[in-house]
Amino acid sequence: MIISLIVEDNALTRDSLKYIIYGIVGLMLSFYLASYLIKKIGKDPRNILPVNFARRIRIPLLLFLLAILLWIGNISDFSNSEEYEYIARHVIIALLTISITWFLIVCLKVFKERMLRKYDVSSSDNLKARKVYTQFTILENIIIFILVILAIGITLMSFESIRSVGVSLLTSAGIAGIIVGLAAQKAIATLLAGIQIAITQPIRLQDAVIVEGEWGWIEEITLTYVVVKVWDKRRLVVPSTYFIENTFQNWTRKSADLMGTVFIYTDYDVSFDAIREEQTRLLEGTHLWDGKVNVLQVTDATEKSVEIRILVSAKDSPTAWDLRVYIREKIIDFIRKNYPHSLPKTRVVLPQQDQNPTETTPPSI
């Protein structure tokens, strides 16, 4: 009796060892074969798969093949242990869920890269490109968030204990929904604001904005916050709800080109025509000007000085800033060299005293 049990145990051990060896060999062969085929397909530029697609999906592919291997062993009565079957079943579900979710996320990113390949954000007229980039970026974050939540839910619901807890929670969903809604009101509002930004697009990637008195560009848009790259390389992190509930300046809402304003203060006797000619000469001699707007106007006059407003245009906000600085510097230098007497000055007029006052004759006695 004992000898027969030992023989059976040895046979079971040999079968288990064979299964493990065959399983590892089959897993490695399947993995390398699938990787080779995907790499070969990706090398052809006419195919939709990118060249690095095989490298990006090798981990989810390995997890998927491992789940298939465990599933084959589970249905082939590899082990009669109920504990093994219980653990294997949950491991298979977890591996399949993770691998499929990972694969879908990679495919989503590949689809996004393919769609955005025809749009160039670095071009001067990049309004449509920034619009598409913003929509795809936010929608990508939303879809990834939903996929991850579904994957976690499917994995947890495979456990009977968690499923029973879920059923009990559903019976009190009304009260739980009210409590969760009140507790997560701001979080939900932030998520909805991110979705609203993706649809209505009050801001887009690379938009030039003024937020909280800071001037910068929209660098990143997520579901919950927006990162503004300030001109001095600082980063301003703003909640998504800010751009829905508050007023802010968007300098590139309709187009990338922008007008710049320069204010110069001079004395009354300055020659406006000379300054206007010098301004035209400066604009025609610099690549910063886009050739559209060239205006000089006297916008105000006080008891001390005259206010001159110069309007110029450039292809985008950084260039407009450089152009404003350039024109301001050169016009001030021109006035200082050619009309030094026309710089702002304060006048004080004193009444003149009579040099020969009238002498009065003393009264006679």
Order of alpha helices (4+ residues) and beta strands (2+ residues): alpha-alpha-alpha-alpha-alpha-alpha-alpha-alpha-beta-beta-beta-beta-alpha-beta-beta-alpha-beta-beta-alpha
